[in-house]
Amino acid sequence: MAVWRAMTASLIIISSFAIQLCSGNQTSTVTISTTSPPVVETTNVNLIDHTDTSTVAIATTSSTSTAGSTSTDAAEPIEDMMVWAIKVTSVIPYLSLQGDDHSVLQAALADPDKAFNADNTLATEELYVGQDGSQFWALAADYNRSRIYFSDFSSNHIGVYDMKAKTSRIVYEDLSYGIDGMAVDWFTGNIYWTDTDLRVITVADADFNYYKHLINITSEVPAKIAINPIKKSLFWSERGTEECRLFKSDLSGNNIVHLHTFTDVEYIDEMTMDVSENRLYWSETILDTFSARVRYFNLDDPNIITTIYSNSLGLFMGLASYKEYLYIGNSYDRTTRVLNKASGFVLPHYSHKDTEIPRGVVVFSASVQPWTVGDHLAHPCADHSCSQLCLTDGPSIHVCACTSGSILQQDGRSCDVTVIEDDFALLMDAEHGRIFQVPLTDPSAFVLLPLTDVGVPQSVDYDEKTKKIYWADTAGSRIIRSNLNGTEQEVILTDVQTYSIALDQASRNLYVVEANRDAIIVMSLELPSVTSTLHLHDIHRVWKLLLSNKLKKVFWSEWGQLETSDDVMSGVIEEMNLDGTGRKIIANDTGGPQGLTIDHENNILFWTEILLGAIAWMDLNSGERGRYDLQFHQNSFDAELAYHNGYIYLTDHRESNALRVLVSDVMSKVTADPDDVEEFGPRVFYDLSGIRIFSSATVNADTNSCSENRGGCPQICVPRQSNRICLCDDHSVFVPSNNTCTQIRPSVDEITPSFGDTCPSFQTLLTDKCSDTSSFNFTAPVATDNSGYVVVKRRFKNPPPYNLLPGIHLFQYTAQDRSGNVGYCIFFVDVIKATCKGLPQFQYGITISAPSCGNNYGSVINITCPGFDKLNFQTQCTRSGSWRSNEPVICPTATMITTSTSQSSKTNLPQSAAPEGLSGGLIALIIIIVVVCVVAGAGVLAWRFKQRSVFAKQAFWNQADGSVRFTNEG
């Protein structure tokens, strides 16, 4: 997650071999008694006893109990225990034994005089074993409620272990990734924690029904926390880039005081409170060293700081106070040391196994968390009427607080949701099934809309006229609408898998992307159960729809068809008229287009390119395009866009709030500066799946011919540029003569479209001449359907012909009717690379050129005989894989030259023009025979003309007919 977490693991691994090899295993497991007399006077205390093992759903589980109240059952006293978390590593450094990484909660008696067995080994009890991969980082104890809280960094939750019932449960899921420290107010049962991922301190009630983000912090990992419920004080640490800081506030988050800044401290690793001595202890790693120390100050005089313990090799990730002892968990050498606070003497330490890394340490004891009846009755929250959270504001005043997303009402105790009527952003948390409002005028606030059964919201829109919100639930394959206050919630469409919806405010229609069919459908808001599929061929993986009432256009981002056979998708932005006509591609070669938004004032279209980590834009008037590289948001950040008042707002599911950037920066820069991007909204969200912004001042919803009473259409009215058209459901047609929709096909159609005999069959091709590809052309298959309506999609972006690389290529066409029935045309083409093996062999002295295109089919080699300056022959690589000449390749031999005027020795060459399939030896034999015949013929001629007195004996080679001709011309 962050440097501190990685650093702790690195230090542990580095030190494990050197130290653990020398340390003995002093730990054994025995059964520990959990009953003994209480340490302090608690016999008359009424304690809260929660043993419910069910999982509590945050902010959705109702509770009839009042926050901070106590039960009437007294808890049975439990022996004082020291509880710590260990990480069981997968490798023993010097043995390399593999296993499963997980965390474990272990316990031993807190009193060092009782904790050891007779053989001087520590008597431990295993309380809870985490699942594989679990990592427990922060611990907190609540003795009065018999609880040990733990944060699991890996599984992203807070869990609670009941010390009496011996059970565990998850009480807070997600939004727990960055929890570094936890502390309990044992009077109210409220639990506080620091989160360096969200950069906030959060408080929740004892049952986690309500939680509030209390204080914003500016800390890197780690940030630690401690509470003194008696003093009603909260302490925490923050780590900056060059220093560590200590702060204090009331338990309500008010009256924040900056106590100290430490420039020589790298990390504050843990923090604990000693209420008996009124001290705050903390452990720290000294800057640029492996040294660690423990320091403290008295709460009444925090300016005097005392060092109580130090170690030249230490990483003190566990720290707990108990009576006169201080427990220090050292992850570096895997020990837990017991320090006498008064003497500074270190008792024999607890050594952990060489596969165990100690982390958090807490003491479960009434002496650590004293609470008498008198204390309870005097507490400000003892008799309150807060509907959700009761917090103390100073030593004697209580304040009521509401869970994040709710607003405290005027009575000062009730909590309710006050929806925002105008100028707001809608943000969706897909992981938790929540939709939030964030006011544009105050983005630090937000409202959690009181919706039920939200599902997994993936796309949202808002109807300005009816004040209703519409969203797509991808988990339930539904489209739902509701008033903002949660009333009149209804499912308007089922069995539709969609990632995007777009509302036509003027025409009163809703456009929906049907992902399973790769189709765009339209419905009337007045008759939402009636849908009509627009006749659009070849759309593939549409992500977002954008509707412009001003332009009367629908835009969408589409990952598109395959650009080539190597699974590279083209990525396009397309547009169409509201009735589905006039479709065209307006932007090609986009890097994974997703979110879409438009600046209507300047007609600028914006979209995200998630594969490139960029915002792209296009001027719809001039066609000019640009790209704004978000260098710090690359590699498939899941983003949606919204434009408002000169800003582009975007969401990234890896961020805990929305972001925004000036349009002027997007259009004037190629690469974003880190300072360009601002945070928008509180850092309280987990998985932001989308954003929509609404302001009545910018709604382009002028009335048109469909605005009232569906334009007189019986089902759906869709405007055109100058008039309107009536559409009917997919099984009916519009009859203008009586203005009705007449069903022409069954409502249930199970007949699939067919390509008949138009689907090509398997083919084998060779690569083209001097090419690495093969040109492949065919007639596109044609589909028919009983309904008369069919949409055909092809796998590749462009129609044939195709240039195919060697290998097997899949061609697929799908045909789909309005009922969702799909027919397929699938065929394969196998492309084989046509080459010749090696090069033709020639005798010494022959000059050959380099092949014109290697060993590929069509490659040509030029041949020049010895003594010649010009080309004599050519041989070419054929489709069949052999070299072939268009004439026999024969150069004159030396015996053919009878005068000193001969230009060169004439040598018979291998006949490269031999028929395919002949071996090299047979070709050589044929050449020898030809040479012998030529020599014999020359001898005969010499004998016949030996009587001639004049014979120049000059020989000439006729390249044209491949013969040797003699002449006596002198």
N, C-alpha and C positions, 0 to 999 in steps of 0.2 A: 504494500500500500504506500508506504512512505519510507524515507531514509531511515528513520529511527527503527522501524520494525525490521528492515533489512539489516541494519547495523547490528541489532541485538542478535540476530541469527548468525551473522558472520563472526562476531566475537565469540559466541558459544562454540562454533565449530572449530575456530582457530585454537581455542584453549582446551578443548575437550580431551585431546590425546595426551597433551603434556601433563595435565593435572589429574585427570581421572585414572590414568594408568597407575598413579601413585596412591590414590585414595582407596580405602577399603569400602566395601558395601556394609554399612552399619544399620541397614533398615530391615525390619521384619514386620510381618503383618499379624496382628492379634486382634481379638475381640475386646473392645473397650466398653466399660460400663458407662451408661449415660444417665445414671441416677445418683445424685448426691445432694446434700443440703445446699441451698442457695448461698452464694458468696456474700451478697448484701441483702438488706431487708427488702424482700419483694413478696412476702407472704400475703399481703393484702392488695396486691395489684391485680386488676382485671386486665388480662392480656388478650390480644387478638389472636385467634387461632384459625388459620386458613389452610385446609388440607385438600381443597378441590384440585384434582389433577387434570382437569380439562384445560384446553388452550383458550386463552382469552383473546378475543378479537379487539384490536385497538379501535377506539372511537365508535364501535358499532355494538358493543355489548352493553345492554342496559343494566343498571344496578339500582336497587331500592335502598341500599345503605348510604349513609351520609359520609362524605370524605372526612377522615380523621376520627371517626367514632370508634368505640371499643366494644368488644363482645362481653358477655357475662361469664364466659367459661375461663377459669384460671388455668394457665398452662402448667404442666408438670415441669419442675426444674430440670435442666440438663447440665451435666458436668461442663465446666469451662473447657473449650476446645480451641485449638489452633487449626485453621483450615487453610490450605494452600492449593493452588493450581499448578500442575506440572504438564509439560508437553513431552509425550513419549515419542522419541525420535525414531526414524526408520532405519538408521545405520549406527551401529557401534563403531566409532571412528577407527579403531585399530583392528577390528575383526570383520568389518564390512558386512555385518549381518543385516539382511533386509527385513522390514516389517511394515506395519501400518502407522502413519503419523496420526496421533489423536491426543486429546487432552483428558486429564483425570482430575477430579477433586479428591484430595486426601485430607485426613484429619489425624491429629494426635492430641493428647491431653495438653492443655495450655501450660500447666504448671511444670517447669523443667524437672522438679523433684519427683514427679509422678510419671513422666513421659517415657522413661527408659525401662527396658526389661532388665532382668538380673544379669544378662550377658552384655549389658551396656549398649544394646541395639534399641533404636527408636521404635516404639510400639505404634503402628499406624493402622488406620482403617480407611478403606477405599469407599468413598461416598457415592461417587457418580462417575461413570465412564462415558465420555463423549463419543460421538460417532466418528468414523474414519475421516480424517481431515480437519477435525475440530481444533480450534485454537482459542483457549480461554485467556483473555487478557486482563480484564478488570473484575475484581471481586468486591462485594459489600455484604455485611452481616446485619441482620435485624434479630436480635435475641428475643425481643418481646413477641415477635410473630414467628419465631422458630425458622427463619429463612436465611439461606445463603443465595445471593444474587450473583450471576456470572454473565459476562458478555462473551459471545462466541464470534470472534472476528471472521472466521471462515464461513460459518453458516448465516452470519448477518442477523443475529437475534440476541435478545436478553432472555436468559432462563432463570428459574428459581428452583432451589432444592430445599425441600421441607425436612428439617432435622428431626422432627418427631415422626412424621408419617413415612419418612424414607422414600419420598416420591419426588419427581421432577416434572416440570412443565415449562413450556415456552410462554412468556407473557408479553413479548413485544418483538414483532418480526419486521425485518427489513429496516431501513433507516438506522442501522446499528453497525455499519461498516467501520466507522471511525471512532467508536467508543474507546476511550483511553482510561477513564477513571469513573468510579461510582461511589456514592456515599448515601447513607440513610439518615433521615430525620426520624428517630425512633419514637418521638412523641406523636407525630401525625401519621407516620408510616410512609410519608412521601419519600421517593427516591430520586436523587439527582445524578446526572451524568454529563461528562464532557464528551464532545464529538468533534474531532478535528477534521472530519470529512465535511460535515455540514457547517462546521465552525459555529457551534452553538452549545450552550448549556441548557439541558432539558430537565423538566421535573414532571413526574407522574405520580398519581395516587397509588396507594398500596396495592390495589387490584388492577392497575394499568387500564382502567376504564377511560381515564382522561390523561392527557399529557399536554404540556405547554412548553414551547420554545422560549426560554426565560431570558437568556443573556447572549448576545452575539459576541463571539470572541474572534481574535485574529491570530490564531495559533497554528503553527505546524505541529506535527506529531513529536512528542506527546503533550497532552494537557491533562493535568491531574487535579483531583478535587478532594476536599475534606469538609466536614460539617461539625459544628458545635451546637447541637440543639438547645443546650442550656443557655448559651450566650445568644442564640438565634442568629448565628453567623455562618456565612459560606465563604470558603477560601478556595482559590484555584490558581493554577499556573498556566502561563502561556509561553510558547517558544517562538521567538522571532528569528530573523536571519543572522543576527549578531549578538543576541542576548536572550536571557530567560527572565520572566517577570512573575511577580506574585501579586494577587488581587484579593480583595475582601468585599463582601456586600451583605445585605440582609438576605434572609431566605426567600424573600419576595423578588429578589433581583434588583432592588433599589439600593441607593446610597453606595455606589461602587467607589472603592478606594484603591488606588495603586500603591502597594506597599513597598515593593523593592524591584530593582533591576539589577541583574547579575550578568556582567560581561565576561566573566571567567568561567561560566557554566555552559556546557554543551547541551545537557538535557537535565530536566527535573524528572526523575524516573518514577517516583512514587511519593505519596503524601498520606499522613495519618494524623488523627487527633487524639490527644490525651486529655480528657475532660477533668480527670482527677487532679492533674498538675497544671491544667490550663495552658497546655503547650501545643504548638503545631510543629510536627516533625516532617522533614522531607529528605529524600535521598537524591543525589545529583551526581552526574558525571562531569568531571572537570575538563575544560576545553583543551583539545589537542593532546589528551593523555588517555590512558586506560585506568586512571585513578578515579576512585569514587569516595564519597563521604556522606555522612548523615549530619544534618544541622537542625536547629530548632530555635524558636523564639517564644517568649511568654506572650499570650494574647493581650495582656495589659500593657506590655512594652515591646511592640514588634520591632523596634529599631535595634535592639540588642540581640545579635545572632551568635549562637554558640555551636561549635563543632563538637559532636559527641563521639564520632567514630569515623575512621577513614581507612582505606585500603588501596595499595598501589595497583592492584589488579581487581577491579570490581565492576559489576553492573547490577545495582541493587533495585531489582524490579519488584521486590516484595518488601513491605514495611508495615509493622503492626505493633501497637503498644498494649502491654498487659501488666498491670500492677507495676512492680519495679523493673520489669524487663522490656526490652525492645527486640522484636524479631526482625531479622534482616535476611531476606532471600537474595542470594548472590547467584545470578544466572551464569556468571562467568566461570566459577569453579563448582557450580551445582551443589551449593551448600545453603543451609539456613542457620545463621548464627544467632545466638541468644546473648544479648548484651545487658549487663546490669547498669541501669541508668545512673545510679549513685556512684558506683565505684569505677565504671568504665571497663570492668573486667568482662572478658568474653568467655562464656561457659563452653564446654565441649559442644561442638556444632553438630547439627543434623546433616549427615551426608546423604545425598540422593544417588540413585543408581546412575551409571554412566550413560544410560539411555533416557534419563529424565532431566528436564530443564525446569527448575522452579520459576514461577512467575509471581502472581499476586498472592499475598498473605493477609488473612484477617483473623481476628480473635472473636470467637463466639462466646460471650460472657456477659453476665449482668453487671459485673464490676466495670466493664468497659462502656456499657450503655445503661447507666443507672436511671431508674424511673420509679418513683413512688406515686402513691395515690395523690398525695399532696401536690406533687409536680404536675400530675395530669390535670387536676382540677384547676390549677393556677394557669394552665397554658392558654394562650389566646384563642386557640382553635378547639378548646375543650367543648365549648357550647356555642356552636356556630350554626348558621343556616345556609351555608354556601351550597349551591346545587351541584358543583363539580369539585373544584380544588380550593383548599384553605391553606394560605401561606402566611407566615409571620412577617410583619413589616416593622422591624425594631423589636425591642424586648417585650412589649406588652400589647401590641396592636396586631390584629389579623386582617388580612385582605382576601377577598374572594377572587379567584381567577378561573378562566374558562379554557377548555381545550383548544388547541390551535385550530383556527378556522371559525370559532364561535366568538361572539361578542358579549361582553358583560353588559347587562341591561341597567337601566337607571336606578333600580332598587339596590344595586350594588352586590347582589347575591345570585341573581338568575342569569342563565346563559342562553343565548338564542342565536339563530343565524339571521342576519339582516342582509338580504340579497341586494346587490347593486343594480340599479335600474339602467344606468347608461355609463358609457366610457369605461369599459372593463375588458380584461382579457380572460378568456376561458382556457384553463390549463388542465390537461388530463394526466392522471397517474394510473398507467395501465396495470402496474403490479398490484396496487391496492384497490383498484376499482373505485376511484374517486375523481370528481371533477371540481375544480376550484375556480373561484372568481378572484382576480387581482385588480384593484382599482388602478386606472392609469394615472390618477392624480396622486396616489399614495401607494406605490408598489411595495412598500415594506409590509403592508397589511394584506390579508387575504381572507376569503370566506370559503368554507367547505360546504358545498351545496348539500342540503339534506335529502339526497336521492337514495333510493333503495334498489338493491339488486342491479347495480350498474354493470356488472360483468367486467369485461376488459375493454375499456373505451379506446378506440383507435382513431376516430374522427368525430368532430363535433361541429355543429352549426347552430345558429340562433336566429329565430324569426322575430324581427323587430315589431311586426304588426300584432302578433298574438302573445309576445313575451314568452315563447316556449323554446326550450332547448331540445335539439335533436342530436343523438349520438349513435354510433355504430358499435355494437358489442361483438368483437370477433370470436370470443369464446362461445357465446350462445348463438352465433349466426343470426343476430337480430338487429333491428333498428328500433330505437325507443325514443319517445318524446315525453316531456314533462314541463310543468311550470318550474320556474327557478326555485320556488320554495318547496318543491317536492310533491305538490298536489297534482292530481290528474295525470299521473304517470301511466303510460300505456305502451305496449308493444304494437307497432304499426306494420311491421313486416318481419316474417320469419323465414328460415331456410335460405338466408342470403349471406354469403361470406364476402364481406366487404372491408376494404381498408380506407375508403374515402367516400364522403357524401358532400353534396353541394346544393345549397338552397337557392332557388330562384324567387327572390322576395317579390318581384313584380308579377310574375305569372302564377305564383302560388304552387310551384312544383318543386319536387326534390329529385335530384339526379344521383344515381347510385352506381358505383362500380361493382359488378358481380364478378368476384375473383375466380370462382370455379369455372365460369363459362367465358371469362375474358370478354364480358359484355358490359355495355352501359345501358341502364334502364332508367325510365322516367316515370314518376307517379304524381298524382295530384294530392296536395295536402288535405283536400276535402274528401278524397276517396283513396286513402293510402293503401288499401288492399288491392287496388287495381294498378298493375304495372304494364308498361309497354317497352319492349326491347328495341333499341335503335339499331337500324340495319348497318352495321359497321364490320367490314372484313379486316382481318389481320391486325388485331390489337393484341399486345402481349405484355402482361405484367404491368397493368396500369396502377400507379401508386397513389396519385393525388389528382383530384378534380378541382378546377377553379372556374367559377361562373361569373361572368361580367354582364350585369344588366345594362350597363352603359354601352358596351360594344355588341350586346346580344350574341355573345360567343361563349362556348365552353372550351376551356383549355385543359390539357392533362399531360402529366409526365408519365413516360412509359419506358421501361427498360428495353423494350423492342425485341425484334427478331434477331436471330444469330447473324452477325455480320459475315462470318466465315464459318468453315467447318470446324474450327478449333474453339468453339464455344465462347467467342467474343461477341457480346451483345452491343448493338448499335447505340441505343439510348437516344430517344427523340422527345421533343415537345411538339404536340399536335394541337390543332384547333378545329372546331366545327361550329356550324350554326346551331341554335337551340333545338332544331328539329332533326339534327343528325346529318344534314346536307352540308356541302361546302367544306368537307374535311380536307385538311392539308397539313403537311409537316412544316413547321416553321423553324425548327432548330434540330440539326443532326449532330452526331458525334459528341454527345454529352456523357459525362463520366458518372453514370448511375444517377439519373435525375430523380428527385423525390419531391420535396416540398415546393409549393407554388404560391406566389402572391403577385399582386399587381399594384402599381402606382397609377391610379386612374387620372390623376392630374396631368401627368407627363406621358402616359401610355408606355410605361416601362414594365416589362415582365421580368420577374426574378424567380430563380429556382435553385435548389441545392444540388450539388453534384457530390454525392457521398463517397464515391470511390476516389475522388480527388481532394476531398476536404475543402470544398470551395462553394462560394455563392456565384452563380452565373446570372447574367442579365442580357436583355435584348430590347432595343428600342423598336416598338411595333410600328412606328412611323417610318423610320429610315432603314431598319433592318440591322443597325449596328449592334455588335455583340461584345461582351467583355466577361472577364472572370476575376473574382476576388478570392485569393487563396488564403484560407484560414489555416495557417501552418500548424496551429496547435489543436486542430480538430480534423485530423485525417483518419483514414482507414475505417470507412464505413460508420461514421457517426450518423445515427438515425435522426434525421432533422426534418422539421416542418417550419414553414415561414409564415409570417404575417407582416403586412405593411401598415404603418400608421404614422402620419404627421412627420415625415422625413426620416423615420427609422425603419430598419428591418429587424423584426423580432424573430428569434429562432429557438428551437428546443433541441436538446441533445439528451438522449436517454441516459448518458453517463454523467450528466450534470444534475445537481439537486435544485437548480432554479433555471429560469429562462435567461436568455442573453439578448442583447440588442446592439446594433451598429448603425452608424449614420449612413444614409443612402449616398451622401456626397463622398464618403470614404470608399464605399463599395464600387462606385462608378469612376473614381479618379485614381485608385490604386490597383496595382497588380497583386501585391502581397499585403496582408493585414499586419499591422503592428499590434503587439499585445495590448497596448493602451486603447486601441480602437474599440474593443469589445467591452461593453458594460454588463454588469449583472442586472437582471430585472426580476423583481419579486424576491421573497424570502427564500433562504436555502433550506426548505423543509420538504421538498418533493423527492420522490425516489426514482421513478421511471417515467419521465415526462414523454408522453407519446404524441403530443400535438398541442397546438395553440391556435386560437382564433381571437381576433380583436374586433370589438363592436363599439361603434360610436354613431349615434343617430345623425350627427352632422355630416358623416361621410358615407351614409348608406345611399347607394345609387339604385333606387327602386321606384323610378317613375312608372306610372300605370301604363298598361298596354292593352291590347285587344283581349287578353286572357285574364286580366286582373280581377274582373267581377264575374261571378257565377260561371267560372270555367269558360268564359267567352261563348256561352251557349252550347258548348260541346257536351255530349252525354257522359263522357268519362274524363278525358285528358285534353287540355288545350295547350298547344305549344305555339308561341309566336314565331313568325318569320320576319324578314326585314320590313315588309310592307303590309302583311296580313297575318293570318293564323291558320293552323291546321289542326284538325281533330284526330286524336289517336285513340285506339281502343286496346283492350287487353290482348295478349299474344294469341288468343284463340278466336278472335273476332275481327271483323272489318267494319269500317265506318260506312254507313249508307247515307249519303247526303240528302236523298230524296225525302226521307222521313226523320233525319237527324237521329239515328240510332246506331248502336253497335250490334251487329248480328254475328252470332257464333257460327263459324264455318268449319271448325274442326273440333274433335273431342277435347274436353278439358284434360283428360288423361291420355297422353300420346306416348306409346312405348316403342314406336317404329323408328329405328335409327336411319339417318341419311345414308345413301350408298353412292360410291364412286363407279359402280358397274365395272365395265371392261376398260375404263379410261386410265386406270392406275398402272403405270409402267412396271415391268418385271425387273428382276435382278440382271445387272449388266456388268461386264468386265471390259475395262478400257486400258489402253496403253497411253503413256504420256506422249504429248505432241512433239514434233521435230524440234530438237535443240531446246527443249523446255522441261521444266520440272513439274508441269501441270498438264492436265488433259482437259480439253474443252468438251463440255457435256451439255447437250441441248435436248429438250424433249417438250412435248405438248403438255401443258398443265392439266391435271385431271379435273374432271367436272363432276360435281355432286348433285344429286336430286333428293327430294324428300316429299313424303305424302302431304305435308302441310303446305307445300309451295314456297316455304321460306327456309333458307339454309344459308349459314355464314361459313365460309371456307377460310381456314388459316393455313399458311405454309410455314415451315420451320425456319427457313432462311429469309433474310430481309428482302433481297432482290429476286425477281423472277428469273427463269433460265434465259440464256445459257450460263453455266458456272465453269470456272477454272478450278479443277480439283487436284489437290496434291495426292501423291501415292498413299494408298491405304483404303480402308473400307468406309464409305460415307453413307450416313442414314438420311433418307429423305422422308419427310412426314407431312402429310396434309390431313387436317381434321375438318370435318363438316358437322355443324351443330344446328339443331333447330331450336325453336323458341321454348320447347319443353325441356331442353337440356340434354336430349339424346345426341350422342356423338358417334359418328362414323369415321373410320380411319383409312387412309391410303398410305402404306408404308412400303418402301422398297430400298434396296441397297445398291450401291455402285462400288465396285472394287477397281481401283486404279493401280496399275502395275507400272513401275518405272522401266521404260525400254532402254536398255544399254547393251553395249558390246563388252565382252570380257577381255580385258587387256588391249594391246595394240598389235597390229600385224607385224610379223617379223621379216626383216630384209637382210641381205648379205652386206658385208662390210663395204663401205664406200658409197652407199646409197644415201642421198640426202632427203630427209622427210621433215615436213613442217609439224608444228604442234597441232593436235586436233582442234578444230574450230569451236567445239563445245564439249570437250572432254570425251568421255565414253558414251555420251547420250546418243540416242537415236537421231540421225541427221548430221552427226559430226563428220567433217571432211578433213582428209589428210592429203597434202600435196607431195608428189614424189618427183625427185629430180635425179636422173641417171648421172653417173660419174663423168666428168668432162663437159657437162652441159650447164648452161647458166639459166635456162628457162625451164618452166614446168613441163614435165613429160607426161605424168599420169596423175589421176586423183582416185582415191578410194573413200568409200562412205560407209558409216554405220547404219545398218538397216534395222527395221522394226523387229526382225526375227533374231537380232542379237549377233550378227556376223558382219565383218567388213567385206565390201564388194566393190569392184571397179567396173566401169562400163566397157573395158577392153582389156585384153591380156597385158600384163606388165612384163615387158622383155627389153632389156638393155643389150646392145651389141657386145660380143665377147672379143678377147684379144686376137683370136685366130682369124677373125673376120677382117682384121686390119693388115693389109699387105704392103703398105707404103709408110714411109716416115711422116707423111702428111696427115696421118690419122689424128684426130683430136683427142681420143681417149681409148682406153682398153674397154672392150665391149664384153660385158658379163651377163649371162642369162640370170634373171631374177625369179624368185618364187612368183607363181601366177596367182596374184591376189584375187583374180576374177574367177577362180575355180568355183564350181557349184557348191552351194551350201552343204555343209555336213561332211565334206572331204577332209581327211586328216592332213596335217602338215607333211608327213612322210610321203603320202600319195602325190601331193602337189609337187614335192621335190622330184619324185620319180618321173612325172610327166615332163617337168622342165628339162631333166637330163636327156630324156628321149628326144625332145625337140632339138636340143643343142647338138646331139649326135647326128640327127638327120640333116641339120643345117651344114655341119662340117663335112659330112659325106657328099652332100650335094655340091658343095664348093669344090671338093676334090674332082668330082666327075667333070664339072665345067672346066677346071684347069687342064685336065687331060685332053678334052675335046678341042681346046683352042691353043694347045701347046705349039702348033705350027705357025701361029700368027706371029709376024715380026714385030708388030706394034701392040703392046698390051700394057696399059698403065697399072693394071691390078689395083684399082681403087674400088672400095666397097662403100655403099651408101645404105643407110637404114631409113626405111620409109615408115614414118610414124603413123601415117594415115591408115595403112592397111596392115601394119605390124609385120612386114616382110623385109628381107634383105635383098637388095638389087645390086648387080655388078654391071660395070660399064667399061668399055675400052677407050672412052673418050679421054684424050690426054690434055 
